[in-house]
Amino acid sequence: MKKSLVLAMAMALGVTASAYAANPFSDVPAGHWAYDSVAKLVAAGVIDGYPDGQFDGNQLMTRYEMAQIVAKAMAKGAEVDMLAAEFADELDTLGVRVANLEQKQDNVKITGQFRYSYANYSGDLDSHGNKLRSRIWVKGQVNDDWSATAMLQNIQNFGNDEGDEKTDFQRAYVNGQIGGTKVEAGRLPLYLVNGNLYDTRADGIVASYGDRFKFTGFYVKPTDQDRNFAKFANEDTITAEYGKAYGLKVDGTIGSHVKTTLGYTAFEDGDAYYNQGWNGTAFNDTTKMNLDNDRIWNLGVAVDFGKNVNFTADYLKSNFDGFTGANGKHYKMDDDGLILGLSYKGAKASDAGSFGLYTKHYNQGRGTVINHTMNGDYGTTGFKGYMVGMNYTFAKNMVGAIEWYDLESKAVGSDIGSKDMNTLWSQLMFTF
């Protein structure tokens, strides 16, 4: 590093002197472009040149010499945290304590994400989706054990002629440790059964304990799970929402390549609404119904075959096997689910040219789906079928993906609407 660059950096960082001193260096005469700056740094005691009385501004400096300048600038109150972190070892040799500077510098981190996605649906939706999703994440370190995280999201939907836009706080939670227990509390992300049961936000608390065998419990209010769970050919629907959810699971590892999980989840205090007579803009009548509590057991395994190939299997069993509509008719539904997944490699945002291939097979009854992680249209009465996809990193922090879903709804009698649900989904995501 040349001294001329260090000089500019030091002045930009606010190193000043209350009085000017005569410039002592014979190779920086009056009229030189750096004369005033050198004089300031000499007066502030930040630089002192070489024993031969020269500044040698074009000479490369050693790290130790640079550390001396940083140390003197710190002593004068200059904001040089990044430089102090870079030269921490040399400063330590000089007896300057900078152990906490890097932590201070990273106390608050702001990251972001832009995702444009396009989806073409056939079947239940028979339309297309065209969205831009923007997310800003803010994470602050409260102390050594606790941090706070917030996420603001904006969605612009271009899928209709008018378009619509929505901005809201999707996440706001703290996480840390109480003894050996890890805790998250607030409006937090809840990810159940690899996203096949539930994958969105919830208000509540999640606690986990253990390493090789990790026990996790949660108690939350689902915040984004209103959806149809029955749709009829005459456009009548039944929608549901739950007041609370809680559960417990244990994750374990077998060797270095196999992971297992066993879990139990309950969704309770649910209300259902039988919506009748769709007139194009609203339902003519909505009747409130009691919704039985959903209780789901799940068992899963994940196996790594080397570094690049991963296989997953999840089985779910629900107590929900159907419902009785406001019309008095009972509709029988499947009460279990099986999801098989296989993946090869995976695109990494930091590694241009990296890619991944993946596929999943689904066979899920309605009671095993509350809010699914998939990007395809998965209907309202349970579904079966498959998906295939790939992702690719075009440049650092620019990742694209494309997925095809071929699904069929688990119809409940002859008065259920379309059975086929095919989706071609794509995205381009930028992170910063």
Buried (B, 14 or more C-beta within 10 A) or exposed (E): EEBBEBBEBBBEBEBEBEEEBEBBBEBBEEEBEBBEBBBBBBBBBBBBBEEEEBBBBEEEBEEEBBBBBBBBBBEBEBEBBEBBBBBBEBBEEBEBEBEEBBEEEEEEEEEBBBBBBBBBBBBBBEEBBBBBBBBBBBBBBEEEEBBBBBBBBBBBBBBEEEEEEEEEEBBBBBBBEEEEEBBBBBBBBBBBBBBBBBBBBBBBBBBBBBEEEBBBBBEBBBBBBEBBBBBBEEBBBBBBBBEBBBBEBBBBBEEEEEBBBEBEBBBBEBEBBBBBEBEEEEBEEBBEBEBBBBBBBBBBBBBBEEEEEBBBBBBBBBEBBBBEBBEEEEBEBBBBBBBBBBBBBBBBBEEBEBBBBBBBBBBBBBBBBBBBBBBBBBBBBBBBBBBBBBBBBEEEBBBBBBBBBEBBBBBBEEEBBBBEBBBBBBBBBBBE
